[in-house]
């Protein structure tokens, strides 16, 4: 009798049979469920012992949202240290400040030597390349001088890390991986502190860290330390992951596979199996016994410069409504998830293109803008907009609590002026509620808050209200310049942007929804509108030939653009539970139709040319 995956994993964490493992868990296979079941078994078998010894079980996830979900499923047990990879690595290395400086300087010296070589080669051949490398060289020299003066490095896994002594996200990973690989004592400390180390979404863990963890397991694996990788190579969408992780798994590890897809209906699983059969050996999935048939349909939209794309996509949704008999295929409400290739495509369709187009280029916001963690925007996202929403919903209690906590009007309100102040406050709120956010500019909106003293407005935004763009051209303040640039946009653009990043719209990206699932999904593919050089759907669909680089990479056993794009396509398609529509904008619909029917991805009656 074959053992179940959960039984195999239980043996891997049981005294006397402990063994490291790689769990192959495809889309919709119940990966998180198996992980939580395993963690609960670890708690039952080892929890009391580890509590006495002050040791923990480390669980590394890919996002903060995944971290929060697992922590809640484990009932917030202190036994488990659940974190993102950046948080975990920093937690491991932050006490070794002298080593951090040593490795940081080593990397910079290596970068300096590489640039010197490039400068010498380009000195007489390519003036532009020469000057570019000279500029980079000067920055490295200044960086080395700065590092020498730092006594203590800091890092915030959820911030931009612009402080003088702060490490970037990439630097933490690079330094941490090298420290683990080269320091056996550090490996021993990690193994003792975390006798079980489980890594979720391991296919997208940076390759240098994968190598570091493998080295840790080689030296300390066995009855005292167990390493567990959980992932799916078909869903690797970032280029810095280990390309061939399945080929380097030690033969003594357990490698169980979860072949069942509990999420998707049969037709969607059939499509995903066909897409992925050339990606990975453990590709084929089976539908659950009670799975419905489901729907897939490919819409090939012939490119036309004059077309209204939103109208075309609305027609696709209407067609899916008729095809499936499902009235929830509609552009109203959020019953359909529309996946674009990049955020700007969603911004154009939702109406915050101008605001996002400016803010996405601000270095200070590069890591936090799309996470909704820009402090400068809290006056909108955490105060003004929630207040307006509460007023419109008639939730006066929530509105009052918000004002009592954050508004200078009601904080420390003198009793002898209560009636007068409350009357004034009601007048302000009435005016705020009547505002047409589609017409009122960001400048007008902020001025109203400043004049009425409704909330404390950040000094940056107050400055942006009065400073002209012309006066900033000579200054090196890109943040203030950006805010000055958006002041005349309607404030509704920030409302729409805020809804988008918080998942309160129909739109998401192919990459951003990994791990999520929706009943109805529309995947939009538009090579002309998107700007993603690492992916190319025209090559995947046979419209463009492979480049010389792709051909050479294929000969050398390296991945090509087609493989990367195929994995991204697989991720997008497997988000759908019941019905999936794919809309491709193309100059060559006939070629695409030939390719996908030849690959047995779609039947001819599942393809419409528009």
Residue, then its C-alpha position, 0 to 999 in steps of 0.5 A: x500500500x502506497x503511503x500518503x504524502x502526509x505520512x511520508x512527511x511525518x516520517x521525515x520529522x519523526x525521531x529515528x527516521x528524520x530525513x530532509x525532503x523536497x515536496x513537489x506541490x503543484x497549483x491547487x494541490x493543498x500545499x499550505x494544508x500539508x505544511x500546516x498539518x506537518x507543522x502541527x505534527x512537529x509541535x506534537x512530537x517536539x514542542x515540549x522539548x524545544x520549549x525547554x531548550x528554547x529552540x524553534x521551528x523556522x518556516x520561510x514563506x515568500x510574502x508577508x501575506x503568506x506569513x500571516x496566514x500560516x501564523x494564524x493557522x498555527x494559532x500564533x504558537x510561539x514555537x514557530x518562527x514564521x517569516x519571509x526569507x529576507x527577515x529570516x536571513x537578517x535575523x540570522x546574521x544581524x549580530x555578526x556586524x564585523x562579518x557583515x562589514x567584511x563581506x560587504x567590503x569584499x563584494x564591493x572590492x570585487x565589483x570595483x575590480x570588474x569595473x576597472x577591467x571593463x573601463x580598460x577594455x572600453x577606453x579606446x573602443x566605446x566612449x559611452x560604455x567607458x563613461x558609464x562604467x567610470x560613473x559606476x566606478x566612482x559610486x563604488x569608491x564612494x560606497x567603499x569609503x562609506x562602508x568603512x565608517x559604518x559601525x552598525x548596519x541596519x535593515x528593514x525587510x518591509x522598508x526602502x532602507x535609505x538610511x546611511x547605514x542601511x543594507x538593501x534587500x539584495x545586499x542582505x541576501x547576498x551577504x547572508x548567503x555567503x556568510x552561511x556557506x563559508x562559516x561552519x560555526x554559523x551553520x551549526x548555530x542555525x541548525x541548533x536554533x532551528x532543528x527544523x527549517x522549512x522553505x515554502x515557494x522554494x522554486x523562487x528562493x534565490x539560488x545562492x541561498x538554496x546553495x547555502x541551505x544545501x551546504x547547511x544540510x550536508x554538514x548537519x542534516x540527520x537526526x538533529x537537523x531537517x531541511x524541507x523544501x516545498x515548491x513547484x518548478x512550474x511556478x518559478x517566475x523569477x530569474x534569480x531562483x535555482x533553475x535546475x533545483x530538481x537535478x541537485x536534490x540529494x538522492x537520500x532525500x524524500x521527494x513526495x509529490x502531491x498530484x491532485x489539484x483540488x482547485x481547478x475544474x477538469x478542463x482547466x487542469x487539462x490545459x495546465x497539464x498540456x502547458x507544463x508537460x515540457x517544464x517539469x517531470x512531476x507536471x501532470x495533475x489529476x482533478x478531484x473526483x467531484x470536479x466539474x468540467x469547467x470552461x476555457x476559451x481563447x480570444x484572439x483580438x486582432x491589433x488595431x491602433x484605433x480600438x478601445x481595449x476596455x470595450x474589447x475586454x468587456x465583449x470577452x466577458x460578455x461572451x464568457x457569460x453567454x458561453x458558461x451561462x454564468x451571470x457573474x461573468x460581468x464587468x460590474x462588481x469584482x466577480x471576475x479577476x482580470x490579470x494583466x502582464x504589468x501594473x501599468x496595464x491595470x492602471x490604464x484600465x482603472x484610471x490611475x495611469x497618470x498618478x502611478x506613472x509618476x510615483x513608480x519612478x520615485x526611488x524612495x517608493x520602489x519597494x513599498x508603493x505597490x505594498x501600500x506602505x508609503x507613509x506619505x500617502x497615509x493621509x489619504x489611505x488611512x485617514x481621509x478615504x476611510x473617513x469618507x467611506x464611513x460617512x457614505x455608509x452611515x457608519x458614524x461610530x467608526x467616523x467618530x472614532x477615527x476623528x477622536x484618534x487622529x483629528x486635531x479638531x476632536x483630540x483633547x477637546x475642551x468641554x466648554x467648546x464641545x458644542x461649537x467644535x462638534x458643529x464646526x466638525x459636522x459642517x466640515x464633514x458635510x463638505x467633505x462628503x459632498x466632494x466630487x472626487x473625480x473633479x476635485x484635484x489632489x491639491x484642492x483636496x489637501x488644501x481643504x484638509x489643511x484649512x479645516x485642520x481635519x487631519x495633520x498633513x505631512x510637511x512634504x505634502x504641505x510643501x508640495x502645495x506651494x512649491x512650483x515645479x520650475x523652482x525644483x528643477x535645480x534641486x535633487x528632491x525627486x520625492x517633492x518633485x513627484x508630489x508637485x507633479x501630481x497635484x493637479x490630478x483628480x484625487x480619484x486617481x489615488x482612490x483607484x490606486x489605493x483600491x488596486x493595491x489593496x486587492x479591491x478591484x477586478x485587476x491583478x498581474x500574472x505574477x502578483x496573484x501566484x498562490x491565489x484563486x478565483x472562480x472566473x479569470x480573464x488573462x490579458x496578453x498584450x506584447x505591444x502594451x507591456x514592457x517585460x523583456x524577460x517574457x515573450x508570448x509571441x515566441x511562445x505562440x509561434x509568432x516570433x522565432x527564437x533569438x540567437x541567445x535562446x538557441x544558444x541557451x537551449x543548446x547549453x541546457x539553460x532556460x530560454x524565454x519560452x520556458x520563462x513565459x510558459x511558467x508565467x502562463x501556467x501560473x496565470x491559467x491555474x488561478x481559475x477554479x471554474x472558467x478561464x478566458x484568455x484574451x491575446x492582442x495580436x497581429x497574427x491570430x491565425x498563427x497563434x490558432x495553429x500553434x495552440x491547436x497543434x500543441x493540443x492546448x485548445x480545440x478549434x471550437x474553443x478559439x474565437x478571432x475578434 
